[in-house]
Amino acid sequence: MKILITGKNGQLGKSFQKLVNDRKNYDLAHFDYFFVGRNELDLSSTDSIHLFFKKNRFDIIINCAAYTKVDEAENNEVKANLVNNIALFEIAKIAKNKMRLIHISTDYVYDGEKAEPYSETDPPYPINTYGKTKLAGEKSILSHMSLNALIFRSGWIYSEYGNNFVETIINLAKENTHLNIVSDQIGSPTYANDLAKTILKIIYDENFNDSDFS
């Protein structure tokens, strides 16, 4: 079983690598993991995508890569759309009837106006470019893969790697006795290691691997 994990330099990608490298609880004799970043697979280039998958064959794709600069996306809509949407359209088209695809989306597909926690059945309504391109990417996947694809909407990911909200607050708390923090934003921080473990548990499940392609 060959498993491709994109976004190897991001928080979730690095968490996957740590879990796999620890080898505990994972049957590496039957599962081969391949981690790639932008240098190996440039999701902003359809040529790069097609060339990569022409040379490589996988059973499962776990897409952790994305254009995640929320504020900058407002001025870089084309690039954000290429990575978060067009790339997924091309990958899903290639993966259809050949591979399984697990994609990491975002809670930014919602408008944030709901007064209680969102569920996957709530209608999405993104209000910024980042959220709109991520929702478009979800739809691109489902347009080709009504089956054999899983989409996770995560939010506020934190880990031991890179900059994140939790690390920022901890560092500020070490340096200051008082913190001034906005009170109009509510979220549920997601530990990248927990999310990676959950996804690995899914791909090791017999029901996931034994189901027929459509």
Secondary structure as the mmCIF struct_conf table of DSSP 4:
data_model
#
loop_
_struct_conf.conf_type_id
_struct_conf.id
_struct_conf.beg_label_comp_id
_struct_conf.beg_label_asym_id
_struct_conf.beg_label_seq_id
_struct_conf.end_label_comp_id
_struct_conf.end_label_asym_id
_struct_conf.end_label_seq_id
STRN STRN1 LYS A 2 THR A 6
TURN_TY1_P TURN_TY1_P1 LYS A 8 ASN A 9
BEND BEND1 GLY A 10 GLY A 10
HELX_RH_AL_P HELX_RH_AL_P1 GLN A 11 ASP A 22
TURN_TY1_P TURN_TY1_P2 LYS A 24 ASN A 25
TURN_TY1_P TURN_TY1_P3 LEU A 28 HIS A 30
STRN STRN2 ASP A 32 VAL A 36
TURN_TY1_P TURN_TY1_P4 ARG A 38 GLU A 40
TURN_TY1_P TURN_TY1_P5 LEU A 43 SER A 44
HELX_RH_AL_P HELX_RH_AL_P2 THR A 46 LYS A 55
BEND BEND2 ASP A 59 ASP A 59
STRN STRN3 ILE A 60 ASN A 63
TURN_TY1_P TURN_TY1_P6 VAL A 70 ASP A 71
HELX_RH_3T_P HELX_RH_3T_P1 GLU A 72 GLU A 74
TURN_TY1_P TURN_TY1_P7 ASN A 75 ASN A 75
HELX_RH_AL_P HELX_RH_AL_P3 GLU A 77 ASN A 81
HELX_RH_PI_P HELX_RH_PI_P1 LEU A 82 ILE A 86
HELX_RH_AL_P HELX_RH_AL_P4 ALA A 87 ALA A 95
TURN_TY1_P TURN_TY1_P8 LYS A 96 LYS A 98
STRN STRN4 ARG A 100 THR A 106
HELX_RH_3T_P HELX_RH_3T_P2 ASP A 107 VAL A 109
BEND BEND3 TYR A 110 TYR A 110
BEND BEND4 GLY A 112 GLY A 112
BEND BEND5 ALA A 115 GLU A 116
TURN_TY1_P TURN_TY1_P9 GLU A 120 THR A 121
BEND BEND6 ASP A 122 ASP A 122
HELX_LH_PP_P HELX_LH_PP_P1 PRO A 123 PRO A 124
BEND BEND7 ASN A 128 ASN A 128
HELX_RH_AL_P HELX_RH_AL_P5 THR A 129 HIS A 144
BEND BEND8 SER A 146 ASN A 148
STRN STRN5 ALA A 149 SER A 154
BEND BEND9 TRP A 156 TRP A 156
STRN STRN6 ILE A 157 TYR A 158
BEND BEND10 GLU A 160 GLY A 162
HELX_RH_AL_P HELX_RH_AL_P6 PHE A 165 GLU A 175
BEND BEND11 THR A 177 HIS A 178
BEND BEND12 SER A 183 ASP A 184
STRN STRN7 THR A 190 TYR A 191
HELX_RH_AL_P HELX_RH_AL_P7 ALA A 192 ILE A 203
TURN_TY1_P TURN_TY1_P10 TYR A 204 TYR A 204
BEND BEND13 ASP A 205 ASP A 205
HELX_RH_AL_P HELX_RH_AL_P8 GLU A 206 ASP A 210
BEND BEND14 SER A 211 SER A 211
HELX_LH_PP_P HELX_LH_PP_P2 ASP A 212 PHE A 213
#
